[in-house]
Amino acid sequence: MRFRLLVIFSLLFTSCTVRYSVRIGGVLYNLKEGNFKLAREAVKNSLKKGSLLYNLELGTVEHYAKNYKESNKLFDAAENRAEELYTRSISKQTVSVFTNENVKPYRPEDYEYVFINYFKAFNYYFSGKINDAVVEARKVDNKLKFLNDKQKRTYRDDAFMEFLSGIFHEMAGECNDALVSYRRAYKSYNEEYRKFYGVGMPEFLFKSFKRAAYRTGIELAFLDTVEFSPENGAVIVILEYGFIPQKREGFTDVLWDDERGHRRWIRVAFPYLPDTEITLPPSTSVMLGGQKGTPEIAEPLYRIAKRSLEDKKGRIIAKALLRAAVKYGTQVEVEKKLKKKSEVLSDVVGSIINIFNVATERADTREWGTLPALISVAYFDVSPGKYPLHVSVGNRLILEDTVKVGSGEIKLFKVRAF
């Protein structure tokens, strides 16, 4: 009977804690539907104003609503908050030992920390401020160096962000810096991305590398077979697809009977990401004039997210076990003290503490949920002129535009599909 009550009450308490993906469900739905007003309201209704995740999710909504100035204000606040959170709060850490990680302010995953600058760079680019976009791209290198100085990680470089940095450098006329960025992208795609994320060397990087090498007067033997015409221009389409997979919650329960026959129950909770494969629909089409582009995987964020969580698995489990030990030790200590007064009181209070301990053991499933799952790049090498551009995903027209390309000019587009 005592154990049945433990189960019933723990379920009631647990049901009161809503998983993060459920809390932002309205945000994701309305963003997908292109209803930015309702998406904005959903963020404000579901997240604490001024919190890191509030600024990240709302900053993303404002970006796609083309409110670039407001979006960057929110991302600036998010970036400042993220930097503060790398100095841990001792008081919140102590509370989390007795409850769960969700009571602590959310500290972003490494790739989330980096992708703040991705959105800030594009906010500046779409506002006509290419030099500010370059500054944001440069910040990525400093962030990755900082993160890897603290602890070795799988996510130690970001090939796609290095490629994008090179594009912005080229557009700003800084071809030597662009070449440096392309070299880093080449190294990262060839090493970490191939080994950990299953992404090979994309053709668009070779073409950009060749263009920058020509402009700087540098000859690189491995680029000899890459076709290139100095008179041509480049049209680059960045295609963001889907939402990053939502973290789920797993439990491990340990149950046993003590010397008095009372059932003991310890729960350990942990977040996980299910195995999944995300690809663009087969009907995806990127057309420039009569030329069909082939989107290549540039940034498999869903794989990066899973690998990043696996990298932290040991630390997450260690914290959860420590939390379980502290909770159980506290329960036993209280029961011992109360037993001197009344065995019945000791049992009742012990049961209440056990219910609280089990019910408050929740995994931290928070994440930047509006990030895309996958980013692909379609690259066109074209002679100067005007071309109609059409992008369709899942038989849905995402972008329709006319592009005027000059000799040696780079035209950059970014679209989001679901």
N, C-alpha and C positions, 0 to 999 in steps of 0.2 A: 504493500500500500504506500509506504514511504517513497519507494522508487517511482511508482506511478505518478505520484504528486510532483516529484522532481521533473519527470518528463513533461507533464502537462504545463507546469508553470514555466519551464525553460522554453517550451515552444511558444507560449504566449509572449514572453519577453523578447524572444528572438524575432518574432513576427513584427515587432515594433521598430526594428532596425532595417531600414530600406537599403538595398544594394545601390551603389552609385549609378549604375547604368539605368536603373528604374527611375531614379530621381531626375535624370536628365533625358528621359525618354521623349518628353515633349520638345526639348531642344533639338534632338536628332531628327524627329519626325518633321518638324516645321522647317528646319534647315534643308532637309531633303526635298521638301515640297516648294522651296523657294519663298516661303512666307517668313520673311525676316522680322517683321513686327512681332508675330507670335513667338518666334524663336527667341527674340530679345526678352519678351515678357516671361517666357519659360525659364530662362537663365535667372532672371531677377527673382522669380518665385521659388526656385528650387535650391539656390546656392547663396551662401552668406556674402553679402556685398563687401567688396574689398579683399576677399580671400583670393588666394592664388588661382584656384580653379574657376572662380567667378570671372576673374580678369582674362584667363585663357579662353574660356568658352565664349564669353561675350566679345572678346577681341576677335575671335574667329568669325562670329556672326557678323560683326560690323565690317570685317574685311570683305566677306562675300556680298554684303549689302552695299559695297563700294564707298563706305564711310571711312576712308583710309586714315584721315587725321585722328578720328575718334578711336579707331582700331589701334593705332600706334600708341595713343595715350594709355590704353588698357594693357597693351603688351609691355610698355615701359614699366608700368606698375607691377606687372607680373614678373618681369625680369629683376626688378629691384627686390621684390619679395622673395624670389627664388634665391638670390644671393644672400639675403638675410638668413634664410632657413638652413644654409650650410653651416651656420653656427647654431648648434642644437639647443633647444629649450630644455633645461634640466627639470623644471617643474612639470612640464607636459610629459617628459619621458617617465617620470615617477608615476604619474597618474596612469599612463599607458600600461605599466606593469600590473596594475590592479584591474584594468578593464581591457582595452585593446588599442591597436595602433590608430584607430579612427579618431581618437580624442586629440591626437597630435596634429598640428598644421601639416597639410600635405606638402611634401617636398617632391619636386618633379623627377621623373625618370631622366636619365642622361639625354636621351634623344629628344625628349620634350623640352628640356632646357635649351638644346641647340635649335629646335624648330621655332622657338620664339623669334629668332633672328631671320628665319626663312620668311615668316609672314611680315615682319617689319621691313625686310628688304623689298619685298614685292609691294608693300604699301607705299614705300618711297618711289619705287620704279613706276608704279601706276600714277603717281602724283608728279611725274616728270623730274624726279630728283635722283638721277643715276649715281651721283657721287655718294649720297647718303646710303643708297643701296649697297655700294661697294663697302662702305664702313661696316654695315651689318654683316656682310659676308665675311669680312676679316675677323669679326668678333668670334666666329665659330672656331677658328684655329686656337684662339686664346682659351676658349671654354674647354675644348677637348684636351688641351695641354694641362689645364688646371685639374680636370677630372681624372686624368691618367696619372698625374703626380700624386694624387691622393690614394688611388688604388687601381691596380691593373684590371682592365675590363675588356670584354670582347668588342664593345662599341668604343673603339679608341680613335676612330676617324670616320668621317662621313664623306664617301666618294661623291655622292650626288651634290652635296653642298659645296664641295671643292669644285666640281664641274660648274655649278651655278655661279660660284665666285669668279671663275675664269670668264664666263660669259659677261658678267657685269663689268669686270676689268676691261675686257675688250671693247665693250660699248662705251666705256669712259676713256678709251684711247690708251689704256695701260697694258700694252701687249706683253711686255716682259713679266709683269705680275700675273697676267693671264696664263702664261706658259708655266709659271711656277705652280699655279693652282691645278692646271691640267696634269702636271707631273704627279702631284699628290693624289689626284683622282685616279690616275692610271695605276699607281701603286696600291691604292686602297681597293679598287675593283679587282685587281689581280691577286690580292692577298685575302684580306678579311671578307670581302663580299663574296668571293668565289668559295672560300672555305666554310664560312659560317652561314651565309644566306642563300647560297646556291645561285648567285647572279654572276654571269660572266662579263667579259669586257664588251661594253656596248659600242656599236658602230658610230653613234653620234659623237662619242668622245674622240675617236680617231680623227674624224673630220674636223672637229674643233681644234684638236691638237695640231693638225696639219696647217690649218688656217693661221693660227697664232705663230707657229714656227716660221711660216713663210713671211709673215709681217715683221718678225724680229730678225730675219736673215739667218736663222739657224737651220741646219740640215740634220735630220734625225733619220738614221737608216731604217728603223722599224716602220717609218711612215712612207717609205718609197712607193709602196703599192697602193696607197690611198689616193684616189682620184681627187683632183682639186684644180679649180680654175680661178685665178686671182680676180677675174672680172665679175664672177658670180657673187650673189648675195646669199644669205642663209635665213630661212624661216624656221624657227624652233617652237614647237607646241608642247607645253608641259601639261600632261593630263593626270589630274588627281582623281582617284576612284575609291568610292565606298567610305566606310567608317572603320577605324581601327577596331579590332575585335575587343569585346568587352570582357574584362576580368571576371572570373567566376570564383566561387568560394568553396573550398573543400574542408572537410573535418576528419579528424582522427579521434575516436573516443576510446578511452580506457576505463573499463568497469571492473570492480572486484568487491568482495564482501570482507568487511573488517572482522576483528575478533568477536564482536557482538552480533555479527550477522547483518549489519547495516550495509546497504549498497553504497559504494563510493563511485563517483563519476568525475573523470577529468576529461576535458575537451581541449583539443588543439586545432586552431583554425589557420588556414593558409590560402592565399590567392593563387590562381593558376589560369593559364590561357590554354584553351583546347587546341589540339592539332587541327589545323585548317589550311586549305589552299585557296587563295584569292587571285583570280585572273580577270582580265577585261573580257566582257562578253564577246563571242566570236563575230558578232555583227558590228563591232567597233570599226569606225571608218574615219580616217583623217585624210582629206583630199585638198590639194593645192593645185588649182587649175585642173589639168588632166592627170596630175601625178598623185599616186596613192602612197601615203606614208605608212611606215610600219612602226607603231609604238613599241619601244623597247623598255624593258623594266629598268628603271633608274634607281628607285628607292623602295624596297619591299618593307615598308614600315611594320607591317603585321609580323614579319619574321624577326625584325630587329626588336620589336616589343617582347616577343616570346623569349628570344635569347637573353635579353636584358633581365627579364624576370627570373629565368633559370640561373643566371649568374648570381643573383641575390638569394637564391633558394636556401642555401646553407645558413645565411644570416637571418633570414625570415624564420626558419624552423628553430634556430637557436633562441631567438627572442621569444617565440611562442612557447617553447619548453620552459624557459626561465619564468615567463608569465604564469604558466600552469603551476610550476613549483611554488612560486610566491603565493599564489591564490590558495593552493591546497595547504601550504604551511600555515597561512593565516587562519584558515578554517579549523585546522587541528588544534592550534594554539588557543583559539577562542573556546572551542569545545572543552578542552582540558580545564580551563579556568571556570567555566560555568558548571561543569560536572561536580565541582566541589560543593556547589550550592544546590543543584537539582539536576538529576540525570535527564528528566523530561525536558527541562529548559535547554539543556545542552543539545539534545537531539533536535528540538524544534529550531533553535537558532542555527545549528549546524546545517540543517536542511535548507534553511533560508539562504545561508551563505553559499551553499553548494548550487542552489538554483541561480543565484546572482552570478556566480563564477562561470557556470556553463552558458547562461544566457548572454553574458557580456563578452564571451569569447567569439569575436568576429574578425574575419580577415579584412585587410585593407584592400578594397576593390576599386579605390579611386584611381582615376586616370584622366588625361586630356581626351575626352571622348569624341570631340568633333574633328580630330585629326583624320586625314585620309588613310586608308589601309595600304594603298599602293600608288606610286607615282611612276608614270611612264613618260618617255620623251619620243616625239616624232620629229625628225630632222629633214629639211629639204634644202638641197643645194640648187639654186635656180639663177638663171640669167636675169638681168635687170628688167623690170616691167611690172605690170599689174596682174594680180591673180585672185580669183575667188577662193576663199578658204571655207571649208565645211568640216565640222567635227560632229560625228554622231556616235552615240554609245547606246547599245540596246535598242536600236531603231528610233532613238530620240535625238533630235537635232539639238546639240549643245551650243554650238557656235557657228555663226554665219557672218562672214566679213569679206571685205576686199582689201588685199594687201599690196601696197606699192613698195617694191624692193629696189634699192639702188645698188650700184656696183660696190662690192665689198661691205655692204650694209647687213646688219643683223636685226631681224625682227623677232621679238619674243612674245609669245602668247601663253596664257595659263588658264585652264578651265577645270571645273569640278563636275564630276558625274557620280551618280549613285546606282 
